[in-house]
Amino acid sequence: MAILEVSRRGFKKNYQTINQAVANAINGDTIVLNKDSYVLDSPINITTSLTIKSANPDQIVTINTSSRQSGFIMQANLQGNVTFENINLVCAEQSVGIQSLSESVRLKLVHCNLTHSQENWYPALVARAASLTLTSSNVDSLNVVANRFVATFASLGDYFGQCVGSFNQESIVQSQHVVLESVGIQNLSLIGLSINVSDSTKVVKSTANLEYVTLGANVLFSEMNYKLNHVRLCALPMLMHNSKPSAALLGNTVSSLILSANANVTMSDVSVITDVKESVPRFRAFAIQNSTATLNVKMSQLNSANSPSVVTGGTIMFENVADANDWTIQGDLKTSNRNSQSNLFKVVQHKTDGSVADRTDTKSSLEKLDELTGLTPVKERVKQLVATAKVNAMRKARGVKSNNDVALHMCFLGDPGTGKTTVARLVGQALYEEGVLKSTKFVEARQADLVGQHLGETAPKTRALVESALDGILFIDEAYELGPDLTGGSNADAFNAEAVTELIAQMDNHKDRLVVIMAGYTQDMLNFMRNGNPGLRSRINNMIEFPNYSLIEMKKILRYQLKKTNTRVASRQTVALLDRGLEQLVPKTGKGGGNGRFIRNYVQKIDELRDLRLSNSPNFESLTNRQLEVANEQDVKEAVKILDEQFEIMR
């Protein structure tokens, strides 16, 4: 790894031009620039790992590209690291400053500026790369596809108003993992890059973590999970630097944050900056453009922008938020309000034109529990436990000694489909709402998620599972599989015992940060608790039994399931036929038959037969929307017949 000097007289490895130095560089070399400025007459092709930097770490070297020519090009066969340090790269007309054609290169910019000298419709940075890292750097326009994108103390997308006429030039970053800290962003789309994993079916969700960011005009999020903390939304951050915005920008209504398809955004400590000068365009804080988008804002005070935020669909959740913005709702919206004040919820509640349903979620988890069909003894016991936890949390916060500081670990007993998982989720949400748990995290597990296949794997695996559920609920379904004599193998018994022992230790270590709920068939769970590790029995003393639903309750669940699946019935006679079919089939379902899971299967079979009938209709193309939803008596009769035959075969 050698040092190659450019424009340094008397030095052995001295080159007159940057192009000459790059052409003679080998893997790992550093090219040092000694002049204040350079002009590139032709593109510089980079085929090996190298660093290009200023000779003086306190001085920026300016490099000007030529019109209609790229500056630096990383060739497709390049594998390795390319770093630029203390470089001010100025792009001429129709010129790209840095271009990477290699998906394997790791590109890094430190104390660099990539800007334009005049109106230019080409991005300053175009890159396909394994990773792109920007440190203390400014890029006025970029088009990037990288597995990992990191920026610290940087500005992206003309934040400082240096790209003349670039308002209409949208910057794009597509990445699998994004980390931004102390960054200003404007006129940029930050989009997730989905990849297939080994089984070729799952798609990995992209993630973005942003800290201390300023979002200017037209920042778009899409196809990614975004987590933002310490956020400023403003119309034109460039105005704070005494730059005049373009006429195109002033002629439009701009949105600071735009949520598009599959954007899942969680923000905390958000502020809306409104104290900019008279030349501000029409400015809205948020624009949600897709029904799959979710905006979750916490612990924030949102001043009013000068135009209403616009929503065409999706989900908005506010928690401890004071929002002064006006809102315009143009589509179906789901909202959640936790200790927040916003005109949004008033708009949703009072909109009467039918385009938006009143779906504002202001009910507590215990209210939702009450709405569940049946389960009266379960509801009463859960409310008792939540009340005890709530009061104990207050005692602890006030320093009052408690004689009733019991663990909240529980055991849910009952057949499948009786609501155990649903109630467990509501328990976690209720404990979060009452301040007992710090999150609504809900981790579902089975025996295989705790037990390893080889000696020494089980304890670490169990420990990792518990750590993933800290501050929330760990729900272990069919937990009796962790007991002895399930597989007939002594090694399996030993591994199960090791998992339970480690679980007990973790429950003790994290008593204030974890609630474990075990669930399974009543008798199997009782045998597991009686014959298993006695330490588990002493730590899970809240045993709640879930009864099977009565026939009357199942009919209520049937109607709920029909509504949920948008399955309409043709007549009252069809409803009566549905109920008679239920009465005929339930006694034949055997163990666990009286539950909600059978209802789902029942409705699904009816829907399948309805769809088969409709698909064979000679007038298929002219069917009305209602006809596509309606199940008739024949559909119900056929469903009952098929399910009855299946039960007979299984006897």
N, C-alpha and C positions, 0 to 999 in steps of 0.2 A: 504494500500500500504506500504509494508515493505521493508527494506534493508536486503538482504541476502549476507553475506560476504563469500568469498571463500579464503581459506588459510590465515586466520587471527586469530591468537591465542588469547585466552582470550575474544573473542567476543561471545555473547550468541548465535546468529544465524550464526555460522561458519560451513562451509562445506568443506570437503577435496577436492572434485572435482566439476567441473562445472556441470556435469551430475546430481549429488546429489542436487545441489542448484536449478536447473531447475525443477527437479522432485517434489520439495517441494514448488515451487513458486505458488502463486495465482495471479489472475488478477491484473495487475498494479504494481507488485513488481519490484524492481531493484536489479540486481545481480552485486556485485562489486568484481573485480578480483584484488588480492593483490600481486601475484607473477609476475615476469617478463615474464614468459613463461609457457605454458601448452601443454600437448600432449593428444589428444582425442583418447582413445582406442576403442570407439564405437560411433555411431551416437547419437546426442542429439535431442530428440523429443520435440518440443515446441508446447504446446496446449493452451496457454493462453497469454494474452498481458503482455509483460515485456520488461525491458531494461537490456542489458548486457554491462558493461563498465569497463574501467580501474579505479582503486582506485585513481590514480594520473592523473588529467586532462592533465598534461604536459608530460605524459609518455605513450608510446604505449605498449600494452601487446601482445605478440606473441602467437598464438594458432596454433599448427601443427595438421593436420588431419592424420589419418592412411591410409595406402595404400588400395585402393579398397573399401573405406568406406566414406560416406558423413560426413560432420562436423555437421551442424545444419539443422534440417528438421522441417519446419512449417507444421503441419498436416492440412488435408483438412477441418476439422471442425473449425479451428481457425478463429475467428473474432476479429479484434482489431488491436493494434499497437505493432510492434516489432522493437526495436531500438538497434543497435550496435554502441558503441562509443569507439574510441581510441583502435581499435583492428587491429592487423596485422595477418590475417588468411592465413596460408601457406598450400596449397593443395598438398598432396602426389600423387603418381602415381594413375591414374584412380580414383580420388577423387573429389567430388563436395564440395566446402567450405560451401555454404549456398544454401539450396533448399527449395522453398516454393510450397506447394501443394494446398494452399488456395487462391481462387480467391477473398476473402474478406479481406485479411490481408493488412495492410498498413506498408510496410517495409521501414526502414530508416537506412542509414549508415552515420555516422559522424566521420570524421578523421579515416577512415578505409582503409586498403589495402587488396585486395584479389588477391593473386599471386600463382605461382606454384614453387615448389622446384626442379622439373625436368620435362622432356618432358611428357606432359599429354594431352590426347585428350578429356578430360572432361572439360566443362566450370567451372570456379571458382564460378559463381553465376547462378543458374537456378531458375526462379521464375515465377509463375502465381500469380498475386497480383492485388488488387484494385489500389494500387499506390506504386511506388518505388522512393525514394528520396535519392540521393547521394550528400553529402556535404563534400568538401575537402577530397575526397576519390578516390582511384585508383582500377580499376577492370580490370585484364588483359584479361579476356574472360568471356562473359556472354550470356545467352539465356533467354530473358525476354518477357513475355506477360502481359501487365498492362494497365489499362485504362488511367493512368497518370504516366508519367515518367519525373522526374526532376533531373537535375545534375548541381551543381555549384562548380567551382574550382575543377574539377575532370578530370581524364583521363580514357578513355574507350577503350577496345580492344587492349591492349598491347602497349599503346602510349610510355611508357618509356622503352620498350624492355626488360621487366622483365620476360616475359613468354617464357621460352626456347623452341625453336622448335615449336612455336604456330602459325607460319605464315599461315599454311594451315587450321587453326582452325578459322573459321569465327564466329564472335559474331553477335547476332541478337537481336534487340529490336523491338517488335511490340507493338504499343501503339496508343491510340486515341488522347491523348494530350501530346506533348513533349515540355519541356522548358529546354534549355541548356545554361549556361552562364559561360564563362571562362573555356572552356572544350577542351581537346585534344582527338581526335578520330582517330583510325586506325583499319583497317581490321574488319569493323563493318557494318552491314546492318540496316538501320533505316527505318522501314516499317510501314505504316499506318494500323490501326486496324479498319475496317469498322463495324458498327453496325446498325441494323435495328431499326427505330424509331416506334412510336406507330401505324402509319397507315400501317406498314409492307411493304411499298413500297419504301420509301425514304432510302437512305444510307447516313449516316452522314460522311462527309469528315474529315479525321484526320488532325490535325494541329501540326506544330513544329516551335518553335521560338528559334533561336540560336544566342547568342551574344558572341563576342570575342572567337571564336572557331578556333582551328587548325585542319585541316583535313589532315591526313597522307595517307598512301597507302590504296587503296581499301575501301573507304567508299561509301556504296551504299544507295541511297534514292529510295523509292518506295511507291506508293499508299498513298500519303500525300501531303498537302500543306505546303511547307517549307519556312520560312522567316529567312534569315541569315544576320547579320550585323557585320562588323569587322571580316573578315574571312582570314585565312592564309591557302594556299594550298602548301604542300611540299611533297617531295618524301618519306623521312624517317626522321620524327621528332626525332626518337630514336637516330639518329646519333649525334644530338646535345647534347646528354647525354653520349657520348663516349661509346655507346653500339654497338657491331658488329652485323649487320643484318645477318639473316640466308642465307645459300647458295641458298635455294629455292627462297627467295625473290630476290636475285641478279640475278637469272636466268630468271626472268620474266619482262615483261613490266608492270608497275603498274600504276594505275590511281588514282589520289587523290580523285576525286568525280565522282561517277558512277550514272547516272540517268536511272532508269528502269521504269516499267509500271506505268502510272498515277502519276508520280512525277512532281509536279508543284513547281519549286524552284525559289525564288526571292532572290538575293544576292546584297549587297551593301558594298562598301569599302573592296574589295577583292584584295589580293596580292598573287603572286606566289613566293615562296621562292626557290631560285636556288643556293644559296651560301653554299651548303653542300659539303662534301669531295669526294675524288676520287672513293670511293666504292659505289657511287649512282647507282642504277639500271636504266634501261630505264624508264623514268617517263613522264607521260602526265598529264596535269591539269584536263581535262574533258573526259569522255566517256559517250555518250548518246546512249542508247541501245534499245529504244522503241519509236514508232511513237506517243505514247500518252504522252511522256515526254516533259516538257517545262522548259527551262532555261532562266531566266531573270536577267541579270547582269547590275547594275547601279553604276555610280560614282566610277570606279575602274581602276587601272592600272595593267595589267597582263603581267608580265615578261614571257619570253619564257622558257618553260620546254624543256628537251632534246629530247622529242619525240612528234610527232604531236598528238593533241587531235583528237578523233575519234567519228564520228557521223553516226549512222545507221538509223536515222529518228528523227521525233519530231520537236520542235520549239525552236529557239534561238533568244532572243531579247537582244540587247545591247543599253544602253542609257548612253551617256557620259563615254565611255569606250575606253581606249587605250590598245589594245591587240596585243602583239608581237608573239603569238603562231602560229605555223603551224597547219593546219587542214586537216584531211582526211575524205571525205564524201563518204559513202557507201550506201546511200539510199535517200529517198525523204525527203527533209528538207525545212521547212519554216523559214524565217529569218525576223527580223525587225531591222533596223539600225536608231538610233536617235543620231546624233552628235557623232558618234563613228568611230574609225579606227581599222580595223581588216582584216587579210588575209582571214578570213572566207568568207567575202562578195565577194572577188575576186575569190575564189575557186568556189563559187556557180554560179557566173556570167559566168565563163569561162569553166565550165565543159561541155563537149560536147558529152559524150558517151551515153547520154539518160537516165542514171539511176537517175539523179537528175534534176528536172525541175528548171528553173530560176525563183524562186518565191521570190527573195529578195524584201522585202517590204520597199522601200525607198520613197514612195509617201507620201505627206502630206495629212492630212484629207481634206483640201480644194481641193486638186487634185482629191481625191476619190469622193468628192461631185460633181465635174465637170463631172465625168464619169457616174453618174447616168442618166438614161434616162429621158428626159423632165425636168420639174420643173425649167425652166429658171428664172421666177421671184423669186422663192424661193431661188435659188442659189445666185442671186444678192443681195437679202436682207440679207441673212446669212453672206455673205462676208463683207457687210457694217458693220454689228454688230460686227463681229470678228475684223475687222480693227479698229473700234472705241475702242474696249476693249484692243487691243494690244497697241495702242498709249497711252491710258489712263494709262495702266500699266507702260509704260516707263516714262510717266510724274510723276507718283507717285514714282517710284524708284529713280528719279532724284530730287524729291522735287519740281517739277514745278506744280504750281496751275492750276487746270483744271476747265473750265467752262462747261465742257461737261461730267461730272462724272455721267453718267446715269446707272441705274440698267439694267442688261441683261436679266431679266425675260421675257419670251415669251409666246405667245399663238399661237398654230398651229391649223388651221382650215381646215377641209376637210374630205372626206369620208374615210372609212377604206381601207387600201391597197394602199394609195397614197404616201407612203414613209415617213410619219411623224416620226415614231420611228427611222428609219434608219438615217434620217437627224438629229434628236435630238442627237443620239450617235456621229455622226460626228462633231456636234457643240461642244459637250463636249471634244472630242479629240482635236479639233482645238484650243479651249481655253486653254487646257493643253499644247499643243505644243508652244503656244505663251506666256506661262508663266502667264496667267490670273488665271487659276485654278491650284491647287497643285496636282491634281490626275485626272485620267480618270474615276473615280467612276461614275457609272450610275445606279440610283435606280429607278425602275419602280413601280408605285403604282396606285391603283384605290380608289374609294370612301371608300370602306370597310377597306382600310389600314390606313385611317385617323380617321374614326368615330367609337366610341365605342358603345357597346350595352346597357350600363347602365350609369346612371348619374355619372358624374365625371371621366369617362374613356376617353372621346374624346380628351381633351386638352393634357394630358400626352401622349396619343397614337400618336397624330400629332407631338408633340415635339420630341418624340423618332424617328419618321420617318425622320424628318428634320435632326436630328443629325446624322443619319446613312448616309445621303447624303452630309454632309459637305465636302467642297473642291471639289465638283463634281456637277453632274446634278441630280435634282429630277424631274422625268418625270411622270406627273399625267395624265393617259389616261382616256378618257371619263369624264373629270373633271366637266362637266355640271351636273353630278349626285350629286355634292355637293350643287346644288342650291335648292331653295324651290319648294314645290309642286311636288316632284318626286314620293313619295310613298303614299301620302295622309295622312300621320300620323304627328301630330303636334310634337311629340317627335323626329321623324326623322328630321323634319325641324329644330328643335332647335339644335340637335346634329350636323347637317350639318353647321349651322351658327356658332356654337362654333368651329368647325374644321377650317373654313375659317378665323375666327378671330384669332385663334392661329397661323395659317399659315402666316397671314399677320405680326403678331408680330415677328415670327421667321425670316421672310424675311428681316425685318428691323434690327433685332439683328445680322444677319449673312450676311449682304449685300455683303461683300467682299469674302465670302467663299461659296456662294451658288447661283446657277442659277436654277430657277424653270421654267419648260416648261409644260404648260397645253395644252391638245390636245382633239379634239372631232369633231363631226359633226359641220359644219359651223353655221347653224341657231341655233342649241342648245347651242353652245358656245357663240354666240352673245347674245342670251336671258339671259344666265347665267351671262355674264359680265354686261349687262344693268340693270338687275333686282336684282343682288346680292349685296354683300357688296361693297359700292363705294370705299372703301380703296383698294380693289383688283384691281379695274379698273385703279386707279392712279399708281399702282406699276407694272402692266403688260401692257405697252403701245406699245409693239412690237407684232403686230398682223400680222401673215404670213399665207396666204391662199394657200392651196395645191390643185391645179386643178386636176380633173380626167384626166387620160391619154387619148390622142387621139387614134384612131384606129391604126394609123401608129406607135405611140409609143408603143402600146400594142403588136404589131407584133415584135418589137425589143425586148421587155421584154420576149415574147414567145421564141424567139431564145436563149436568155440568160438563161432562165429557162430550156430549153432542154439541153443546154450544161452543166448547173449546175448539173442536175440529170443524166447526161450521157445517155440521151435518143437519140438514133440515128433514123433518118427517112430513109425509104427504097428507096425513089426516089424523084425527083422533083415534080412528081404528088402528092406524099404524103404531101410535103410542101405546095403545092397549096391547097390541101384539108384542111390542118390545118388552113390556113388563111381564107378560106371560112367558116369553122366552127366557127372561131372567129367572123367573120362578122355576122353570123347568130345568135349567142348566146348573144353577148354583149348587143344588144337592149332589150333583155328579162330579163337582170339581175336586173333591177330596180335601186333603190337608191344605189349609190356606186358601180354600176356594172363596170364602166370603170376604174378598178384599177388592181394592180398587184396581189392581193389576188385571184381573179378569175383565173388569168393565172396559178397560182400554182395548183388550184383545177382542171383546165383543163388538165394540163400535168399529174397530179396524176391519173386522171381517165383513160387517155390513157395508162399509165404505168400499171395500174391494169388490163386492158383488154388484153394488150400484155402478161402479166405474166400468165393470165388465159389461153390464147391460147397456150403458150409455155408449161405450166404444163400438158396440155392434149395431147401434141405431142407424137406420138408413138416412136419417136426417141429422147426422152427427154435427155437421158444420153449422147448422142453423139452430142448435140448441140454445136456449136462453140461459142467462147466468143462474137463475133460480133452478132450472132443470138440472144444471150441473151439480147443484147442492143437495137436491131432494132424494131421500131414500124412500122407497115405497114398500108396501106390504110384502111383495114377492122377495125383495132384497132381504128383509128381516127373516122371513120363513126359511129361505135358503141358508142364511147364516146360522140360524138355530139348528137346522138339520145337519150341517157340516160339523159344527162344534159338538153336537150330541154324538155323532158317529166317532169323532176323535176321542171323546171321553170313554166311549164303549171299548174302543181298541186299547186304550191305556189301562183299562181295569185288569 
